[in-house]
Amino acid sequence: LALAGIAQAQAVIDLQCAARLADRAERVAIGIEAEDTKAAALAQIANTLAATDLDHAARLADHAERVAIAIADEDRKARALAGIGGALAIADPHRAERAATAITDPYRKAMTLAAILQQLPASASDRATRLAEQAERATAAIADEFWMDVALGEIAEALAVIDLDHAERVATAIAND
């Protein structure tokens, strides 16, 4: 993962160096045995490559999704999908949203949707509303009130730039102000 971060930083300065680092990071990521970590690493590398090589980034994102979906343990699958959603929120928001909606854990789903929501431009208000509503529905299934409030706080914060009225409605739903 550190190689992907370095590649992302280098992309601003030296595209060839960034591409070499991303290739190295991909080889390392493919060798990772923990499938949830592998999926998150591949998604981060895809996000890095999105600025310079969309086709390669799309292939890596597809690979990350396939790895995540194949994980049998629901908690590890949710972690992997959340990693994909967070890593691709800027580069590929549609894929990030698809990963988020596949998460079965309501807290992770709400937090991932809020992370994607936070990356949307202010002009995407219709999409933001839809994502916020999905995230809010997910919070309704969170059993622990503390974690529900944390998720609602993230949703409200993400909405503040796009739809202040909606952000305030979500914030007033938080039980422990």
Stockholm file with secondary structure:
# STOCKHOLM 1.0

chainA/1-177         LALAGIAQAQAVIDLQCAARLADRAERVAIGIEAEDTKAAALAQIANTLAATDLDHAARLADHAERVAIAIADEDRKARALAGIGGALAIADPHRAERAATAITDPYRKAMTLAAILQQLPASASDRATRLAEQAERATAAIADEFWMDVALGEIAEALAVIDLDHAERVATAIAND
#=GR chainA/1-177 SS CHHHHHHHHHTTTCHHHHHHHHHHHHHHHHTCSSHHHHHHHHHHHHHHHTTTCHHHHHHHHHHHHHHHHTCCSHHHHHHHHHHHHHHTTTTCHHHHHHHHHTCCSHHHHHHHHHHHHHHSCTTCHHHHHHHHHHHHHHHHTCSSHHHHHHHHHHHHHHHTTTCHHHHHHHHHTCSCC
#=GC SS_cons         CHHHHHHHHHTTTCHHHHHHHHHHHHHHHHTCSSHHHHHHHHHHHHHHHTTTCHHHHHHHHHHHHHHHHTCCSHHHHHHHHHHHHHHTTTTCHHHHHHHHHTCCSHHHHHHHHHHHHHHSCTTCHHHHHHHHHHHHHHHHTCSSHHHHHHHHHHHHHHHTTTCHHHHHHHHHTCSCC
//
